Amino acid sequence: MNPIKIIKTKKDYKITLDRIEEIFDSKKGTLEGDELELLLLVVKDYEDKHFQIPFPNPIDAIKLKMQEKGIHNKDLVPMLGSKGYVSLLLNGKKPLTVSAIIELHKLLGIPTNLLLGL
């Protein structure tokens, strides 16, 4: 087992990924299992710093969740207001209000920070 260190370069990252692949099936509680857990932590740290995944657009997230749950625009009218408002909202022509964010979070399960664009 080589000493585990913070990944600072792409080369270090590749070497670490190769080692993870070698010991991936190690049993928990063994030396290699412990090494695997530590390597996964340093890889996660490196990836969090260098491969940030942008949040999706809130409207796109709403549309996707609606599609997944079989919800139609008309189903949002009772909680958000008029048919026109729902249409404008889903076309990005009206901003999400706090009350709309709360209702959409409850109905669709989308995290509020995503709906707020944070």
C-alpha positions in Angstrom: 0.0 0.0 0.0 1.5 3.3 -1.1 0.9 6.3 1.2 -2.3 8.1 0.3 -1.9 11.8 -0.6 -4.1 14.6 -1.8 -4.5 14.6 -5.5 -3.0 17.8 -7.0 -2.5 16.9 -10.7 -4.3 15.1 -13.5 -1.5 12.5 -13.4 -2.1 11.9 -9.7 -5.8 11.6 -10.4 -5.3 9.0 -13.1 -2.9 7.0 -10.9 -5.4 7.1 -8.1 -8.2 5.9 -10.4 -6.1 3.1 -11.7 -5.4 2.0 -8.1 -9.1 2.2 -7.2 -9.9 0.0 -10.2 -7.3 -2.6 -9.0 -8.7 -2.9 -5.4 -12.4 -2.1 -6.2 -13.7 -5.4 -5.0 -11.8 -5.4 -1.7 -13.7 -6.4 1.4 -14.6 -3.7 3.9 -12.4 -3.8 7.0 -9.3 -5.2 5.2 -6.2 -3.2 4.5 -7.1 -2.8 0.9 -10.8 -2.1 1.8 -9.6 0.8 4.1 -7.2 2.0 1.3 -10.2 2.0 -1.1 -12.3 4.1 1.2 -9.5 6.7 1.6 -8.8 6.8 -2.1 -12.5 7.4 -2.8 -12.4 10.3 -0.4 -9.4 12.0 -2.0 -10.9 11.4 -5.5 -14.2 12.9 -4.4 -12.3 16.0 -3.0 -10.4 16.4 -6.3 -13.5 16.0 -8.5 -15.5 18.4 -6.3 -12.9 21.0 -6.9 -12.2 20.3 -10.6 -15.3 18.9 -12.2 -18.2 21.0 -10.9 -21.5 20.0 -12.3 -23.8 23.0 -12.9 -27.3 23.0 -11.6 -29.9 22.6 -14.2 -32.2 25.5 -15.1 -35.1 25.6 -12.6 -37.7 25.6 -15.4 -36.0 22.6 -17.1 -36.0 20.7 -13.8 -39.8 21.5 -13.4 -40.6 20.3 -16.9 -38.6 17.1 -16.4 -40.2 16.3 -13.1 -43.6 17.0 -14.6 -42.9 14.6 -17.4 -41.6 11.9 -15.0 -44.7 12.2 -12.9 -47.2 12.5 -15.7 -48.2 16.0 -14.6 -49.6 18.4 -17.2 -49.7 22.2 -17.2 -53.4 22.2 -16.3 -52.5 20.2 -13.1 -50.5 23.2 -11.9 -53.3 25.7 -12.2 -55.0 25.1 -8.9 -51.8 25.7 -7.0 -50.2 28.4 -9.1 -53.0 30.4 -10.5 -54.3 30.9 -14.0 -53.6 28.8 -17.1 -51.9 31.8 -18.6 -49.6 32.3 -15.6 -48.6 28.6 -15.7 -47.8 28.9 -19.4 -45.8 32.0 -19.0 -43.9 30.5 -16.0 -43.0 27.3 -17.9 -41.9 29.3 -20.9 -39.6 31.4 -18.8 -41.5 34.6 -19.3 -42.6 35.0 -15.6 -40.3 34.5 -12.7 -40.8 31.8 -10.0 -42.4 33.4 -6.9 -41.7 32.1 -3.4 -45.2 30.6 -3.2 -44.7 28.9 -6.5 -41.4 27.5 -5.4 -42.9 26.1 -2.2 -45.8 24.5 -4.1 -43.6 23.0 -6.8 -41.2 21.7 -4.2 -44.1 19.9 -2.4 -45.6 18.6 -5.6 -42.5 17.6 -7.6 -39.9 17.1 -4.9 -37.4 19.5 -6.5 -35.0 20.9 -3.9 -35.8 24.5 -3.2 -32.2 25.6 -3.7 -32.4 24.3 -7.3 -35.7 26.2 -7.9 -34.1 29.3 -6.5 -31.2 28.8 -8.9 -28.6 28.5 -6.1 
